[in-house]
Amino acid sequence: MPETPEPPAGPWRLFVALPLPEPLREGLQQWQRTAQRFMPEGLRWTPAAQWHLTLRFLGDVDPGEVSLLVEALQAACADQEPMRLLLHGFGCFPSPERPRVFWLGLTGELGPLERLQARVQEWTAPWGQKEDRPFRAHLTVARIRDGSPAARHGLGRVLTRLPAPPSAVWMADRVTLFRSQLLPEGAVHTGLHECWLGGSVRAAP
């Protein structure tokens, strides 16, 4: 398999997220195939490899700062315990009447999740761009293509007919620092480090 070409030297585009466990990813792929039969044309579906729960988007970061960023992320996760999460419901941002993003929501131990996100936001504040919007836990499963009136006007009407997302429990036990490379064939997400909730950190496989 040919290696992915390395882009020119410069800042790395980074974000912090909870990765999905493989069983849930497989169930979500089956759900997506079913949901696509109900949905109008004009949606750009998120590849399964890019499914994750974003805690903070950092944007451009100097590669030389990554080791310090990992230390800060480890500190943010040190006193946090794994949490039970479940996919629950779906919707659109900013609204079903003006959809741009189609998402799946979550339920479960949302209080600990929100505290974890706040700690990540606090400890990694020296890096990346400031986010003014409040945190809302979700998985992005599709984006509405620009210039697609069928999707924009039809999406809200079909949401009530969609099957429920997979109900498997997701035990979120680690936070991953990802690098996102924007290549001609699409974005490629590479895990750089995993901080396991409870205090340990290791290089991502």
C-alpha positions in Angstrom: 0.0 0.0 0.0 1.5 3.4 -0.9 2.3 5.7 1.9 0.3 8.9 2.4 2.5 11.7 1.2 3.7 14.1 3.9 2.4 17.6 3.3 4.9 20.5 3.3 6.4 21.4 6.7 4.4 23.8 8.8 1.8 23.9 11.6 -0.2 20.7 12.3 -4.0 20.8 12.3 -4.9 19.2 15.6 -8.0 18.3 17.6 -8.8 16.4 20.8 -11.6 13.7 20.8 -13.0 10.5 22.2 -12.5 7.7 19.6 -15.3 5.3 19.0 -14.8 1.6 20.0 -14.8 -0.7 17.0 -18.1 -2.7 17.9 -20.0 0.6 18.1 -18.4 1.8 14.8 -19.5 -1.4 13.1 -23.1 -1.0 14.4 -23.1 2.7 13.3 -22.0 1.7 9.8 -25.0 -0.6 9.6 -27.3 2.1 10.9 -25.9 4.6 8.3 -26.5 2.3 5.4 -30.2 2.0 6.6 -30.6 5.7 7.2 -29.3 6.6 3.7 -32.3 4.9 2.2 -34.5 7.5 3.9 -32.4 10.6 3.3 -32.7 13.0 0.3 -29.8 13.5 -2.1 -27.2 16.1 -1.4 -25.6 14.8 1.9 -21.9 14.1 2.2 -21.6 11.2 4.6 -18.8 11.1 7.1 -16.5 8.1 6.6 -16.4 5.6 9.4 -12.7 6.3 10.0 -13.6 9.9 10.9 -16.3 9.2 13.6 -15.3 10.6 16.9 -16.6 12.8 19.7 -14.7 16.1 19.5 -13.8 17.7 22.8 -11.8 20.6 21.4 -10.7 21.6 17.9 -7.3 23.3 18.2 -6.5 24.1 14.6 -2.9 25.0 13.7 -0.2 24.0 16.3 3.6 24.1 16.0 4.8 20.5 15.9 7.5 21.5 18.3 4.8 22.2 20.9 3.1 18.8 20.7 5.0 17.2 23.6 4.0 20.1 25.9 0.4 19.8 24.6 0.4 16.1 25.4 1.6 16.8 29.0 -1.3 19.3 29.4 -3.8 16.8 28.0 -2.5 14.2 30.4 -3.1 16.6 33.3 -6.6 17.3 32.1 -7.4 13.5 32.1 -5.6 12.5 35.2 -8.5 12.7 37.7 -11.2 11.7 35.2 -12.8 8.2 35.2 -14.1 6.3 32.3 -17.8 7.1 31.5 -20.8 5.3 30.0 -22.2 6.9 26.9 -24.9 5.8 24.5 -26.0 7.2 21.1 -29.4 8.8 21.5 -31.5 10.8 19.0 -30.4 12.9 16.0 -30.8 16.4 14.6 -29.3 19.1 12.5 -27.2 22.2 13.1 -28.1 25.0 13.1 -31.7 23.7 12.7 -33.8 21.1 10.7 -35.2 24.1 8.7 -31.7 25.3 7.8 -29.5 22.1 8.0 -25.8 22.1 7.4 -24.7 19.3 9.7 -26.6 16.0 10.5 -25.6 14.6 13.9 -26.3 11.9 16.4 -26.7 12.8 20.0 -25.6 11.1 23.2 -27.0 10.2 26.6 -25.5 8.5 29.6 -23.0 10.0 32.0 -23.0 13.5 30.4 -22.1 15.3 33.6 -18.6 13.7 33.7 -18.3 14.2 30.0 -18.9 17.9 30.3 -16.4 18.2 33.2 -13.8 16.3 31.1 -14.4 18.7 28.2 -14.1 21.7 30.4 -10.8 20.4 31.8 -9.5 19.8 28.3 -10.5 23.3 27.3 -8.8 24.8 30.4 -5.5 22.8 30.2 -5.0 23.2 26.5 -6.0 26.9 26.4 -2.4 28.0 25.4 -2.8 26.2 22.1 -5.2 26.6 19.2 -8.1 28.8 18.5 -10.7 30.0 21.0 -14.1 28.4 20.9 -17.0 30.6 21.9 -19.8 28.2 21.3 -21.0 26.0 24.2 -20.0 22.3 24.1 -22.7 20.0 22.8 -21.8 16.4 22.6 -22.5 14.9 19.2 -21.2 12.8 16.4 -21.2 14.4 12.9 -22.5 11.7 10.5 -23.2 13.9 7.4 -22.9 17.4 6.0 -25.3 19.0 3.6 -23.7 20.0 0.4 -23.9 23.6 -0.7 -26.3 24.2 -3.5 -28.5 21.2 -2.6 -32.1 22.4 -2.1 -33.4 18.9 -2.0 -31.4 18.1 1.1 -31.9 21.5 2.7 -35.7 21.4 2.4 -36.3 17.6 2.7 -34.0 16.6 5.6 -36.2 17.9 8.4 -39.2 16.0 7.1 -37.5 12.6 7.2 -35.9 12.8 10.6 -39.0 11.3 12.3 -38.9 8.2 10.0 -35.3 7.3 10.7 -34.5 4.2 12.8 -33.0 4.6 16.2 -29.1 4.6 16.3 -27.3 1.6 17.8 -28.0 1.3 21.5 -24.7 -0.4 22.6 -23.0 1.1 25.6 -19.9 3.1 24.8 -17.4 3.0 27.7 -15.3 6.1 26.9 -11.9 5.3 28.5 -9.4 7.4 26.6 -8.9 10.8 25.0 -6.9 11.0 21.7 -4.9 13.9 20.2 -5.5 13.7 16.5 -3.8 15.3 13.6 -6.0 16.1 10.6 -4.4 16.3 7.2 -6.4 17.9 4.4 -5.4 15.9 1.3 -7.0 16.1 -2.2 -8.8 12.8 -1.6 -10.2 14.0 1.7 -9.2 14.5 5.3 -7.0 11.9 7.0 -7.1 11.7 10.8 -4.1 10.2 12.6 -4.0 9.5 16.3 -0.8 11.0 17.9 -1.3 10.2 21.6 -3.8 8.5 23.8 -4.5 9.7 27.3 -6.3 6.9 29.2 -8.7 8.3 31.7 -7.2 7.8 35.1 -3.8 9.3 34.4 -1.7 7.3 31.8 -0.6 8.4 28.4 0.8 6.5 25.4 1.5 7.0 21.7 -1.5 6.1 19.6 -1.1 2.9 17.5 
